[in-house]
Each structure stands twice: as structure tokens, then as C-alpha cells.
Amino acid sequence: MSENKNRGEETVDFLTRIIKEDIEKGVYNRPVATRFPPEPNGYLHIGSAYAICVNHSIARRFQGTFNLRFDDTNPLKEDMKYVQAIQEDIEWLGLKTDVYFGSDYAHQIIEAAKKLIAKGKAYVCDLTPEQMTEYRGTLIEAGKNSPYRERSIEENMSLFEQMIAGVFQTSEKVLRAKIDMASPNMNLRDPVLYRIIHAEHYRTGTAWCVYPMYDFAHPIQDWIEGITHSLCSSEFRDHRPLYEWVLTELEVTEPPKQREFGRLNISGSVTSKRYVRELVEGGFVDGWDDPRLPTLRGLRRRGVKPEGIRRFLAELGVFRSNSMVDPAMLDHYIREDLKECCQNAMAVIKPLKVILTNMPEDWTEQLVIPNNEHNPSMGQREVPFSRELYIEREDFMEEPVPGFHRLSPGKEVRLKGAYFIKCEHVVKNSSTGEITEIHCTYDPATKSGSGFNERKVKATLHWVSAKHGIPAELHLYDQLLKESAELSESDNVWKELLNPASLIRVENAMLEPSMLEATLNQTYQFIRHGYFCLDSKYSTDSKLVFNRIVSLKDSWKRSMES
């Protein structure tokens, strides 16, 4: 994972050390500047947030700048809706940034390409994509030169101008760098710099029909914006020689440096944009904002707060290599963020009716219960208590096993914030034998807060008044993939990889009436069940749907302490 931390000492990651050395050597006569360059063809996920926070935190550490630059150089995939979504997600994370678009640099990148042609470092190639793959060679065999590699500078310039003017069809010709077809680094075997795409761009319309490849546009865009350190994930490590080749051949002053760090992956989850797209388009999940996905939109719909995400990412530090993180660690920081700011409420997931036979049928009492037992400043609320109640079906056992301390015949328990009750009689369905009601008596002397201490009970149960309870649907989430699932570059059969228990719908839960006032931006702790929020997609005035954010169980914390 991240580099070791010494107690009492500031943690300095390897990227920070690199930048400090550059500052000490006076490499740049401008402030430290970093950037995050997403392609607007999908939504950000937790791995994206990690890359954003690494770049943002390093820029802030050196009082520098951090840019959001959209890598929008492929009109076939990009859309303004993704631009807006990415900006919304970054704003939700609580980060401020200047916004730039790679498409705004089209003229400068064209001029850079012409400069390479004029130096004899780029040429127009007529090979088809299939032929180019054949000529490229393999990891153990050198490639071979294109038959168009030795075109004259004048011919290449003329052909490139014709490409720009729209004379040729899509993919008919490309502009390639002239580097080394025998290089052990496949990225240096005369890579494509420009290709022809006759399609409308979401920002520039039909102004252009040639578009630069990312590996060519990236270093030029960085230099135009004054980026000092282009910090990117480790899959670009083999691309760094090309990044440096472009800047060297363009003879720019104080060129930016590309440096790489490891990617963040969450076990049991899917962070690859390609795979997430397959899940969404195949109908295996409920859109890009499905709460089981690690997209920021999915996390937000699930009810996760940005503070918990930022604390989690800050704790990770900076990876040198790709890392797989236990989802329990993410849940831990989400839970830590929520536990002192959530209003408590009682919710019964699988209701079993309890009738207090020694209470008048029309009796209702308003009980005062703390809103948050960890945070007294959140005040109290009134909860109605009546003759007929619901408790959890699992909280009653007719023939209790050893160690079962909840309700059973002849046994007494406390109802939270209320009274002691004792089971006197069990009512069953005559056909199925299923328990339908429990008849109990309550002891008025045992009211919570009254100071009663004449006897003790071993269990306190949550409950909801049957007369006042609010019906709701609860969505309980688990990790999306089975523990044995392994993702690869080959096609996957998602039905075999998905965890069938990743979403459990509880359709007949009963909530205390205070939940009628629940709002979309508020989170709640349902006692014993976890932290919940209203689902922004399916909740209506006539139907409440709550998503479980995380359970109360903190397995990551316990594993650290053991």
C-alpha cells in the first residue's frame, strides 16, 4: 500500500520528494502545477477520485495550481453530459479547480505536428489499421518500416494539409511519428499522432476532421497550461518515453515531467470504465449511479458523504504500484464520518407483531428518545408507543438456543426507550404453524429514564408502533462481485461473476413516523441495521425507499486491532 508512516513525523510520499528535489534544483521558474485529464465519455469512480486527490493535494502542498482538463479529442465517444457530470462530481468532492478543454488547443497541436513534419520527424502513412498492426511487430520481434516512411518533407506537409482540409476519408491516412520500429518499447514504434475522423465534435462541431492521439496531445496540452508535473497512473509508465520524445523534438522550454503512481482498486468491485459500461449497457446494474458501483454518482446515491471519501483517500497515501484495497477499509471511513452526525431511528425489517395485553386498546404515549446517543447536541425526538407494536422476527425464539438473550416465552426484555415486556403467549397460523403474533405484558414501573433498577434484563429491542409505523422499502447492498470472481481482458460472463446477494430488497419494512420527514440530503442510523438514506431515484411522496450506506459492523477496524 502506501509508504510507511513514522510516528510523530510528517509523511512524505515519493512524488512529493521528487517535486521537492526539482524545486531545490530550480528546474522550473513557475509554481508547481498539476492536472487531472479525464476523457468525457463516462463517469468518475473511486479510482478517479484517488488520482484527482493525489494531484490536488500535491499542488496544494506546494501552493501551486491544479487544473481539470477534458481530454476531448475523440468526437465519436464524448458528450457534454459527461463534462457536466465530471464537474459536478469534483465539486461534490469539495475540490475547486480551473477547467480547460483539450479541444481548445487544436490549432497549437496542429502547428506542433507541422513542426515535426518540417524536422523530418513525422510522416503521413497509408497503411490500413490491419497492416499497421502487422508491421508493428511483437514484444519479441522488431517491427518493420512502413513503405511510406521515407516520403519527402514536402509531400508529407502537403498530405497533412489535405488531411486537415477533409480531402481523405475516415482512417484513409494517419500522421505517424518517425522514431524507431525496432524499439523494445512498442509505444516508440512510429506511433500514430493524428487520425482522420469525419464526425461532429460536441464543442467544435465540424471545424475539424483530424484529431490528435492522446499520447501526442497530452504533453503539448500540459506544456501550454504550464503544468510542471504530469502525475498519472502506472499504466502510462511505458508511455513516458513518447511523452518526453514529443517535448524534446518540439524544443519546448522547461518541459513538464510525467511521473506515475499506482492505481487504486477495491476488491469485489469494478473500476474499469470498459467493464462498468458493459454492466450498465447489459442491464446488470441500475445505471451508472447504481449504489453497488464505485462510481462517484453511485456512491453519492448510496448516501456516502464526500468527507468520508476524502478521509479514506488521504489515509491511503500514494501508491508506487497498483494496489487492491479491502472494501471494509472504505466502509470504515464512511462509517466514521457518519456515526456522530446521523439521526437515529427505529426500523423493523422483518416485522413480527407484539400485543401488550395489559395496555388499553386506544392507548398512545409519546416517548422521548435521543436523536443520537454519541452526540447529545443533536437533541431528542418523540416516538409514539402503543398497545400493538412490531419487533424484528429474529428477536423472538419460541425455543431459545443457548446464548439467545432476546424475547422468548416467559422471558423479559426492554423495549428501547420504553418498558420491560414479558412474553405470555404465542399465536400461530393454523395452517403453516408460522408465528403471527406474540402476546406480552408490560411493566409500567420500568419506564426508561424513571430510575427503575430493581431487576435487570439482558437485551434491549428496537420496535415500531403498529398504529403509527411507516411502510418503506429498504435496499441492502453487498459487494458486486463474488469473492472468486476474476476480471481479465477477455470477455466476461457477468451472470457468473456477479454476487446474487449484492442487492437485497426488503419491501415490507416498518419505520418510526419521524421518517416521514426524511430528506434526500440527510442520513440516518437505523438502530442495529446500519446507516441509511433516501434513494434519490425511486423514493416518492407515496413510497419511501432507503438505501443502506454501510452496516454498523466494522470488520476493518477489528482486523487492525487484532
Backbone torsions as a table, in degrees:
resi	resn	phi	psi	omega
1	MET	NA	-138.0	-177.8
2	SER	-74.9	168.6	-179.7
3	GLU	-67.3	152.8	-176.7
4	ASN	-60.0	145.3	178.4
5	LYS	-108.9	131.6	177.4
6	ASN	-96.0	133.4	-179.7
7	ARG	-59.3	133.6	176.3
8	GLY	79.2	-2.1	-179.6
9	GLU	-118.3	148.1	177.3
10	GLU	-68.3	134.9	177.5
11	THR	-81.0	124.7	179.4
12	VAL	-119.2	113.8	-179.0
13	ASP	-79.8	170.1	-173.5
14	PHE	-67.4	-30.9	177.4
15	LEU	-68.6	-41.2	177.9
16	THR	-61.4	-40.1	178.4
17	ARG	-63.2	-40.8	178.7
18	ILE	-60.7	-45.3	-177.4
19	ILE	-69.3	-38.5	176.5
20	LYS	-59.4	-42.5	178.6
21	GLU	-62.6	-40.7	178.4
22	ASP	-64.3	-39.1	178.9
23	ILE	-65.9	-44.2	180.0
24	GLU	-62.9	-32.8	-179.8
25	LYS	-85.5	-6.3	-179.1
26	GLY	67.6	35.9	-177.7
27	VAL	-63.2	-36.1	-177.0
28	TYR	-121.4	142.6	174.1
29	ASN	-101.5	32.1	178.3
30	ARG	-145.4	160.2	-178.5
31	PRO	-64.2	159.2	174.1
32	VAL	-59.5	134.6	-179.5
33	ALA	-140.7	130.1	177.8
34	THR	-123.6	174.6	-179.1
35	ARG	-155.3	161.5	170.5
36	PHE	-125.4	119.9	-172.0
37	PRO	-113.3	71.5	-178.5
38	PRO	-73.4	147.6	169.8
39	GLU	-85.6	129.2	-177.3
40	PRO	-79.1	65.4	178.7
41	ASN	-129.7	17.6	179.6
42	GLY	-177.8	-169.7	-175.3
43	TYR	-110.1	152.5	179.9
44	LEU	-71.0	149.9	177.2
45	HIS	-128.6	-176.4	-174.8
46	ILE	-61.8	-33.3	175.5
47	GLY	-66.0	-38.1	175.7
48	SER	-63.0	-43.6	180.0
49	ALA	-60.6	-36.8	177.9
50	TYR	-62.3	-48.7	179.8
51	ALA	-62.5	-40.4	178.3
52	ILE	-60.9	-47.7	-176.2
53	CYS	-68.4	-35.0	175.7
54	VAL	-60.8	-50.2	-179.6
55	ASN	-65.3	-43.8	-177.8
56	HIS	-65.8	-45.1	-176.1
57	SER	-67.3	-36.3	179.1
58	ILE	-68.7	-42.0	177.1
59	ALA	-60.9	-42.4	-179.5
60	ARG	-67.1	-36.8	179.9
61	ARG	-60.3	-32.3	-178.2
62	PHE	-104.8	18.8	-179.3
63	GLN	52.8	39.9	-179.1
64	GLY	-103.9	-158.5	-178.2
65	THR	-119.0	156.0	179.3
66	PHE	-134.5	123.4	-178.5
67	ASN	-108.1	144.6	165.1
68	LEU	-101.3	115.3	-179.9
69	ARG	-122.4	121.4	179.3
70	PHE	-79.7	121.8	177.7
71	ASP	-82.9	77.5	-172.9
72	ASP	-106.5	66.5	-177.6
73	THR	-115.2	20.5	176.0
74	ASN	-136.3	97.9	-174.7
75	PRO	-67.3	-12.8	-177.1
76	LEU	-76.7	-19.4	-171.9
77	LYS	-119.6	-16.5	-165.9
78	GLU	-98.3	155.1	-174.5
79	ASP	-154.5	146.2	179.7
80	MET	-62.4	-28.2	-179.6
81	LYS	-62.5	-32.5	178.4
82	TYR	-74.6	-36.1	175.5
83	VAL	-57.6	-49.8	-178.9
84	GLN	-63.1	-41.0	-178.9
85	ALA	-65.1	-41.9	-179.7
86	ILE	-64.8	-42.6	178.1
87	GLN	-63.6	-40.3	177.8
88	GLU	-62.9	-41.8	-178.7
89	ASP	-65.1	-41.8	-179.7
90	ILE	-68.1	-37.9	175.7
91	GLU	-64.8	-40.6	177.8
92	TRP	-61.0	-37.1	177.3
93	LEU	-65.1	-15.2	178.6
94	GLY	90.8	20.9	-177.8
95	LEU	-108.2	142.0	177.1
96	LYS	-110.0	140.0	-177.2
97	THR	-156.1	152.5	170.1
98	ASP	-78.6	146.7	-174.6
99	VAL	-112.8	130.5	179.0
100	TYR	-131.4	162.6	179.2
101	PHE	-129.6	129.5	178.0
102	GLY	-60.2	-30.9	-179.2
103	SER	-65.1	-18.6	178.0
104	ASP	-72.2	-15.2	-177.2
105	TYR	-100.7	17.8	-173.9
106	ALA	-56.0	-45.3	-178.2
107	HIS	-63.4	-44.3	-178.7
108	GLN	-65.2	-36.8	-179.6
109	ILE	-71.2	-36.1	174.8
110	ILE	-60.3	-45.7	179.9
111	GLU	-63.7	-35.7	177.1
112	ALA	-63.7	-41.5	178.4
113	ALA	-62.6	-42.1	178.9
114	LYS	-63.8	-35.6	178.3
115	LYS	-63.2	-39.9	177.9
116	LEU	-66.6	-39.3	177.3
117	ILE	-61.5	-45.2	-178.2
118	ALA	-63.1	-27.8	178.0
119	LYS	-86.2	-1.3	-176.8
120	GLY	76.9	21.4	-176.6
121	LYS	-105.9	5.5	177.6
122	ALA	-150.3	149.7	-178.0
123	TYR	-146.8	155.1	177.0
124	VAL	-87.7	130.7	-175.2
125	CYS	-119.9	138.5	-178.9
126	ASP	-102.2	3.7	-179.6
127	LEU	-62.5	144.1	174.2
128	THR	-72.9	162.9	177.0
129	PRO	-55.6	-37.2	-179.9
130	GLU	-67.9	-42.5	179.1
131	GLN	-65.9	-38.3	-179.4
132	MET	-63.3	-39.3	176.5
133	THR	-62.6	-42.3	179.7
134	GLU	-63.8	-43.2	-178.5
135	TYR	-70.8	-20.9	-172.8
136	ARG	-69.9	-24.6	-178.0
137	GLY	84.9	-164.7	-178.8
138	THR	-130.8	-177.2	179.3
139	LEU	-65.1	-23.2	-178.7
140	ILE	-112.9	-4.3	179.1
141	GLU	-126.1	134.0	178.7
142	ALA	-66.4	153.8	174.4
143	GLY	-80.9	178.7	177.3
144	LYS	-126.5	152.0	-174.9
145	ASN	-66.3	143.6	173.9
146	SER	-66.5	144.8	176.2
147	PRO	-65.8	-10.9	-179.6
148	TYR	-101.0	6.3	-173.3
149	ARG	-66.9	-28.5	-174.6
150	GLU	-100.6	20.1	172.0
151	ARG	-56.9	151.6	-179.0
152	SER	-72.2	159.8	177.4
153	ILE	-57.9	-41.7	-178.6
154	GLU	-63.7	-43.5	-179.9
155	GLU	-66.1	-43.1	178.9
156	ASN	-61.2	-41.5	-179.8
157	MET	-65.3	-41.0	179.1
158	SER	-64.6	-45.0	-179.9
159	LEU	-64.8	-38.4	-179.9
160	PHE	-66.8	-40.1	176.2
161	GLU	-61.3	-38.5	177.8
162	GLN	-68.2	-36.4	174.2
163	MET	-58.2	-45.7	-179.2
164	ILE	-63.8	-36.9	-176.4
165	ALA	-77.4	-8.2	177.1
166	GLY	87.1	21.7	-178.9
167	VAL	-69.8	-32.8	-173.1
168	PHE	-103.5	160.3	179.8
169	GLN	-80.3	163.7	176.6
170	THR	-53.2	129.7	176.7
171	SER	69.1	7.0	-179.6
172	GLU	-68.1	-36.7	178.9
173	LYS	-141.7	158.2	173.7
174	VAL	-136.8	158.0	170.4
175	LEU	-99.7	127.4	-178.1
176	ARG	-119.2	149.9	171.8
177	ALA	-75.7	146.5	176.3
178	LYS	-103.4	98.5	-176.4
179	ILE	-121.7	-87.2	-175.1
180	ASP	-160.5	108.2	-179.1
181	MET	-73.4	-6.4	178.1
182	ALA	-105.0	4.2	-177.5
183	SER	-61.2	138.6	174.9
184	PRO	-66.4	-18.8	175.7
185	ASN	-91.1	111.0	-175.5
186	MET	-59.3	-26.5	-179.1
187	ASN	-68.6	-15.2	-179.4
188	LEU	-99.8	3.8	179.6
189	ARG	-85.4	75.3	178.8
190	ASP	46.0	62.8	-177.3
191	PRO	-66.5	153.7	175.5
192	VAL	-70.4	133.4	177.1
193	LEU	-103.0	-39.0	-179.2
194	TYR	-136.3	144.2	173.9
195	ARG	-133.0	161.3	-179.1
196	ILE	-94.3	126.6	175.2
197	ILE	-136.9	111.6	176.3
198	HIS	-90.1	90.1	-180.0
199	ALA	-156.7	152.9	-179.5
200	GLU	-78.2	130.5	178.4
201	HIS	-87.7	142.8	-173.6
202	TYR	-66.1	-17.1	179.1
203	ARG	-115.2	-41.3	-174.0
204	THR	-99.2	-0.2	177.7
205	GLY	64.0	-126.2	-179.0
206	THR	-108.8	23.3	-179.1
207	ALA	-64.0	-27.7	-177.1
208	TRP	-130.0	149.3	171.4
209	CYS	-126.1	4.5	172.3
210	VAL	-120.3	140.6	-176.5
211	TYR	-136.3	137.4	-178.1
212	PRO	-76.1	151.2	171.6
213	MET	-73.6	154.8	-177.2
214	TYR	-58.0	-43.7	-176.3
215	ASP	-63.4	-24.0	176.8
216	PHE	-88.5	-43.9	-177.0
217	ALA	-69.2	-37.0	-172.7
218	HIS	-54.3	-56.4	-178.4
219	PRO	-64.6	-33.6	-179.6
220	ILE	-68.2	-43.8	178.2
221	GLN	-62.1	-41.9	178.1
222	ASP	-58.8	-44.4	-177.5
223	TRP	-67.3	-42.5	179.2
224	ILE	-57.8	-40.1	-176.6
225	GLU	-84.1	-2.8	179.8
226	GLY	76.9	22.6	178.2
227	ILE	-64.7	135.2	176.8
228	THR	-95.7	-40.0	-175.6
229	HIS	-132.2	111.3	-179.8
230	SER	-89.9	92.6	-173.9
231	LEU	-92.5	117.6	-174.4
232	CYS	-138.0	170.9	-175.3
233	SER	-76.0	164.5	-166.0
234	SER	-65.3	-19.8	180.0
235	GLU	-67.4	-13.0	178.1
236	PHE	-93.1	4.1	-178.0
237	ARG	-59.6	-43.2	179.5
238	ASP	-72.5	-11.1	178.1
239	HIS	-89.5	-12.2	-175.7
240	ARG	-59.0	-41.4	177.9
241	PRO	-57.5	-35.3	177.4
242	LEU	-70.8	-40.7	176.0
243	TYR	-54.5	-47.6	-178.0
244	GLU	-71.3	-35.1	178.8
245	TRP	-62.0	-45.1	-179.4
246	VAL	-58.8	-49.1	-177.1
247	LEU	-67.4	-37.0	178.1
248	THR	-64.4	-48.1	-178.2
249	GLU	-67.2	-28.3	177.1
250	LEU	-82.9	-6.9	173.8
251	GLU	56.8	44.5	179.7
252	VAL	-80.7	153.3	177.6
253	THR	-88.3	144.9	179.7
254	GLU	45.3	60.3	-177.7
255	PRO	-63.8	145.0	175.4
256	PRO	-65.6	158.0	178.3
257	LYS	-109.7	132.5	171.9
258	GLN	-91.0	130.8	175.1
259	ARG	-136.7	146.5	-170.3
260	GLU	-114.9	151.2	173.6
261	PHE	-135.6	165.9	-175.6
262	GLY	-73.1	155.5	176.9
263	ARG	-85.3	151.5	175.1
264	LEU	-96.8	128.0	172.9
265	ASN	-126.0	145.8	178.0
266	ILE	-110.3	122.9	-178.6
267	SER	-62.2	143.9	-179.3
268	GLY	77.7	6.2	-177.7
269	SER	-126.8	174.8	-178.9
270	VAL	-126.3	115.3	179.9
271	THR	-110.9	-11.2	176.5
272	SER	-67.1	127.1	179.7
273	LYS	-60.0	-37.5	180.0
274	ARG	-62.3	-46.3	-177.5
275	TYR	-70.2	-38.3	177.3
276	VAL	-61.5	-40.3	178.5
277	ARG	-61.5	-41.7	177.9
278	GLU	-60.6	-41.8	-179.9
279	LEU	-65.0	-42.3	-178.7
280	VAL	-68.9	-51.3	-175.8
281	GLU	-70.3	-23.9	177.5
282	GLY	-85.5	-3.1	178.4
283	GLY	74.9	18.3	179.6
284	PHE	-79.1	-21.1	177.0
285	VAL	-132.0	169.1	-173.4
286	ASP	-91.5	56.7	177.8
287	GLY	86.4	177.8	-178.5
288	TRP	-66.0	-18.3	-179.7
289	ASP	-102.3	18.3	175.3
290	ASP	-58.8	127.5	-176.9
291	PRO	-61.8	-12.3	176.5
292	ARG	-82.7	-14.9	-179.8
293	LEU	-85.9	151.0	178.3
294	PRO	-86.0	15.5	173.4
295	THR	-65.4	150.5	179.6
296	LEU	-64.1	-31.7	177.3
297	ARG	-68.9	-36.3	176.8
298	GLY	-67.8	-43.0	178.4
299	LEU	-63.6	-39.6	-179.6
300	ARG	-66.8	-42.3	178.3
301	ARG	-65.9	-33.0	177.9
302	ARG	-67.1	-23.7	177.9
303	GLY	112.7	5.8	179.5
304	VAL	-68.4	140.8	178.1
305	LYS	-95.2	147.4	-178.9
306	PRO	-61.9	-29.0	179.9
307	GLU	-62.3	-39.4	178.4
308	GLY	-65.8	-39.7	177.3
309	ILE	-62.5	-46.1	-177.6
310	ARG	-65.1	-38.8	178.3
311	ARG	-64.9	-40.9	178.0
312	PHE	-61.8	-48.2	-177.7
313	LEU	-67.2	-37.3	178.8
314	ALA	-64.6	-37.3	179.8
315	GLU	-66.6	-30.8	-179.0
316	LEU	-65.9	-31.2	-174.7
317	GLY	74.9	-149.2	-178.6
318	VAL	-119.8	120.9	179.1
319	PHE	-78.6	142.0	170.3
320	ARG	-82.0	-34.9	-178.7
321	SER	-130.1	169.4	-179.6
322	ASN	-58.5	138.3	-175.7
323	SER	-133.0	145.5	176.1
324	MET	-108.2	122.9	-174.1
325	VAL	-110.7	140.5	177.1
326	ASP	-66.2	127.8	179.1
327	PRO	-60.6	-21.3	178.3
328	ALA	-63.5	-27.1	178.2
329	MET	-69.9	-43.5	176.1
330	LEU	-61.0	-45.5	179.4
331	ASP	-59.7	-36.9	-179.9
332	HIS	-58.7	-47.4	-177.0
333	TYR	-74.0	-30.6	173.4
334	ILE	-64.0	-44.5	-178.8
335	ARG	-64.7	-43.8	-179.8
336	GLU	-60.9	-35.4	-179.6
337	ASP	-71.3	-29.5	-172.5
338	LEU	-91.6	-29.8	-162.7
339	LYS	-64.5	-25.8	-178.3
340	GLU	-101.6	0.2	-177.6
341	CYS	-121.4	2.5	-177.6
342	CYS	-97.5	138.7	171.6
343	GLN	-74.3	133.9	176.0
344	ASN	-78.4	151.5	174.8
345	ALA	-152.9	158.0	177.4
346	MET	-101.5	130.4	179.5
347	ALA	-137.0	132.7	178.8
348	VAL	-108.8	118.1	-174.2
349	ILE	-80.3	-45.6	178.0
350	LYS	-121.5	91.0	-169.4
351	PRO	-70.0	139.2	170.7
352	LEU	-128.5	125.9	-174.0
353	LYS	-76.3	137.1	174.2
354	VAL	-119.7	129.6	176.9
355	ILE	-114.5	123.1	178.8
356	LEU	-88.3	98.2	-168.8
357	THR	-69.1	-20.6	-180.0
358	ASN	-98.4	18.2	177.2
359	MET	-112.7	139.0	178.7
360	PRO	-56.9	146.0	-175.4
361	GLU	-62.3	-33.9	-176.7
362	ASP	-96.1	13.5	-174.8
363	TRP	-75.3	132.3	170.0
364	THR	-139.8	132.0	179.5
365	GLU	-127.9	136.6	177.1
366	GLN	-92.0	115.8	-180.0
367	LEU	-99.4	141.7	-179.5
368	VAL	-96.3	122.0	-175.1
369	ILE	-130.1	138.0	178.9
370	PRO	-59.9	142.6	176.9
371	ASN	-73.5	-28.7	178.4
372	ASN	-154.8	115.6	-175.5
373	GLU	-69.5	-19.6	177.4
374	HIS	-86.8	-16.0	-172.0
375	ASN	-139.2	87.5	-177.9
376	PRO	-58.4	-24.4	-177.7
377	SER	-66.0	-13.5	179.9
378	MET	-80.4	-3.3	172.4
379	GLY	80.5	-159.9	-174.5
380	GLN	-132.7	167.7	177.0
381	ARG	-139.3	160.5	175.8
382	GLU	-98.6	134.3	179.4
383	VAL	-125.6	126.6	-177.7
384	PRO	-73.5	138.3	179.6
385	PHE	-121.9	132.1	-175.4
386	SER	-141.2	-178.5	-175.1
387	ARG	-65.6	-36.0	-179.4
388	GLU	-109.7	128.8	-174.9
389	LEU	-130.8	167.4	168.0
390	TYR	-118.0	136.3	169.0
391	ILE	-122.3	172.3	177.1
392	GLU	-70.1	136.1	178.4
393	ARG	-58.3	-34.8	-178.9
394	GLU	-72.8	-9.8	179.7
395	ASP	-87.2	3.5	176.0
396	PHE	-127.1	137.4	176.5
397	MET	-139.4	120.1	-177.1
398	GLU	-65.9	-38.6	175.7
399	GLU	-121.8	86.6	-171.0
400	PRO	-65.4	139.2	175.7
401	VAL	-81.9	162.0	177.4
402	PRO	-55.9	134.6	179.8
403	GLY	90.8	-6.6	178.3
404	PHE	-82.8	116.1	-173.7
405	HIS	-112.0	6.7	179.9
406	ARG	-88.0	-155.4	-169.3
407	LEU	-77.1	136.4	174.8
408	SER	-156.0	166.4	-176.5
409	PRO	-53.8	129.1	179.0
410	GLY	77.9	-0.1	-176.1
411	LYS	-103.1	151.6	-176.3
412	GLU	-114.6	139.3	175.7
413	VAL	-137.8	167.3	174.5
414	ARG	-99.6	139.4	167.7
415	LEU	-90.3	131.2	-172.0
416	LYS	-54.5	126.1	177.6
417	GLY	70.4	9.5	-172.8
418	ALA	-129.0	-115.1	-171.1
419	TYR	-130.9	167.7	167.4
420	PHE	-75.0	139.7	172.2
421	ILE	-128.9	154.3	-178.5
422	LYS	-130.8	131.2	-180.0
423	CYS	-75.5	126.5	-179.4
424	GLU	-111.4	-29.4	-172.0
425	HIS	-157.6	146.7	179.6
426	VAL	-117.7	132.6	177.2
427	VAL	-108.6	131.7	-178.1
428	LYS	-122.6	156.9	172.1
429	ASN	-70.4	127.1	-174.4
430	SER	-65.6	-24.6	-177.3
431	SER	-88.9	-44.7	-173.4
432	THR	-100.3	-18.8	-176.4
433	GLY	79.6	3.5	-179.7
434	GLU	-73.1	140.4	177.9
435	ILE	-71.4	126.2	-178.5
436	THR	-109.9	-28.6	179.8
437	GLU	-148.1	154.5	170.7
438	ILE	-123.3	126.7	176.7
439	HIS	-97.1	125.5	-176.0
440	CYS	-131.2	167.6	169.4
441	THR	-117.8	152.0	176.8
442	TYR	-117.5	155.7	-179.7
443	ASP	-108.6	107.9	-177.3
444	PRO	-58.7	-23.3	-176.9
445	ALA	-75.1	-11.6	-171.7
446	THR	-99.7	17.5	-176.7
447	LYS	-56.2	135.7	178.7
448	SER	-58.6	137.0	179.7
449	GLY	85.5	-3.6	-178.3
450	SER	-83.2	-12.1	-177.2
451	GLY	89.3	5.3	179.7
452	PHE	-61.9	128.9	-179.9
453	ASN	-145.8	22.3	-176.0
454	GLU	-72.5	-25.1	175.7
455	ARG	-150.7	159.7	-176.7
456	LYS	-115.5	156.2	171.8
457	VAL	-124.7	160.1	-175.4
458	LYS	-97.5	-2.7	-177.3
459	ALA	-145.5	145.2	172.2
460	THR	-121.1	125.4	-176.4
461	LEU	-109.1	143.0	171.2
462	HIS	-84.4	163.4	-170.1
463	TRP	-159.4	167.4	174.3
464	VAL	-142.5	135.6	176.7
465	SER	-63.8	127.2	-179.1
466	ALA	-63.9	-35.9	-177.8
467	LYS	-73.1	-28.3	-174.1
468	HIS	-111.2	-7.5	-175.4
469	GLY	-62.4	151.2	-178.4
470	ILE	-110.0	122.4	177.9
471	PRO	-71.3	145.3	-179.4
472	ALA	-154.7	160.8	173.2
473	GLU	-107.7	132.1	179.1
474	LEU	-113.2	139.2	175.0
475	HIS	-110.8	118.0	-178.6
476	LEU	-106.3	124.7	-173.0
477	TYR	-109.4	147.1	171.8
478	ASP	-132.5	179.3	-178.7
479	GLN	-62.8	147.3	-172.0
480	LEU	-70.1	-36.9	-175.2
481	LEU	-102.2	151.1	171.9
482	LYS	-63.8	154.4	-179.6
483	GLU	-61.7	-28.5	-178.2
484	SER	-87.2	-4.5	-175.4
485	ALA	-68.3	135.9	176.2
486	GLU	-128.8	123.0	178.9
487	LEU	-89.8	140.5	178.3
488	SER	-140.2	177.1	-179.8
489	GLU	-73.3	-13.8	178.5
490	SER	-77.0	164.7	178.2
491	ASP	-62.9	139.2	-178.1
492	ASN	-110.8	145.2	172.6
493	VAL	-94.0	98.7	-170.5
494	TRP	-63.4	-32.4	-179.3
495	LYS	-60.3	-27.6	179.8
496	GLU	-85.7	-19.5	-175.7
497	LEU	-97.1	-24.4	-173.6
498	LEU	-78.6	140.4	176.7
499	ASN	-74.0	115.8	-177.4
500	PRO	-64.2	-17.7	179.5
501	ALA	-100.7	17.4	-178.9
502	SER	-67.3	-24.2	174.7
503	LEU	-138.0	120.1	174.4
504	ILE	-116.3	122.7	178.7
505	ARG	-95.8	123.0	174.4
506	VAL	-104.3	108.4	-169.0
507	GLU	-92.1	-14.4	-173.8
508	ASN	-126.2	39.4	176.6
509	ALA	-72.7	155.2	176.5
510	MET	-122.2	129.7	-177.3
511	LEU	-116.0	154.5	174.7
512	GLU	-65.2	152.7	-171.0
513	PRO	-64.6	-17.8	178.5
514	SER	-60.5	-21.5	-178.1
515	MET	-72.5	-7.7	171.4
516	LEU	-64.3	-22.4	-179.6
517	GLU	-94.6	7.2	-178.5
518	ALA	-61.2	141.8	178.8
519	THR	-121.5	160.4	-174.8
520	LEU	-64.7	-30.7	-175.1
521	ASN	-92.5	6.9	-177.6
522	GLN	-110.3	145.0	175.3
523	THR	-112.6	154.3	-174.1
524	TYR	-136.8	145.0	171.7
525	GLN	-100.1	112.5	173.0
526	PHE	-84.1	116.7	-170.7
527	ILE	-51.4	126.2	179.1
528	ARG	75.7	-12.9	-175.0
529	HIS	-105.8	-21.5	179.5
530	GLY	124.5	-166.3	-177.7
531	TYR	-101.7	136.0	-173.3
532	PHE	-134.2	160.1	171.2
533	CYS	-146.9	159.7	175.5
534	LEU	-64.2	140.0	176.0
535	ASP	-79.1	122.0	-175.1
536	SER	-70.8	-16.7	-175.1
537	LYS	-92.3	-38.4	-169.9
538	TYR	-115.6	-13.5	178.6
539	SER	-70.8	137.5	176.0
540	THR	-133.5	175.6	178.2
541	ASP	-63.6	-27.6	-177.1
542	SER	-98.7	-9.0	-179.5
543	LYS	-145.5	117.7	178.2
544	LEU	-90.5	128.6	175.8
545	VAL	-125.5	123.1	-179.4
546	PHE	-114.2	138.6	173.6
547	ASN	-99.3	136.3	172.7
548	ARG	-81.1	124.4	179.8
549	ILE	-76.7	-56.9	174.0
550	VAL	-150.6	157.0	174.1
551	SER	-78.4	175.9	177.8
552	LEU	-80.0	-22.0	-177.2
553	LYS	-69.0	130.6	-178.0
554	ASP	-116.3	80.4	-175.9
555	SER	-70.3	-31.1	-179.1
556	TRP	-67.9	-42.3	-179.8
557	LYS	-63.0	-43.4	-179.6
558	ARG	-65.5	-37.1	-179.2
559	SER	-67.0	-30.7	177.4
560	MET	-69.5	-37.1	-174.1
561	GLU	-82.8	-18.3	-176.1
562	SER	-77.0	NA	NA
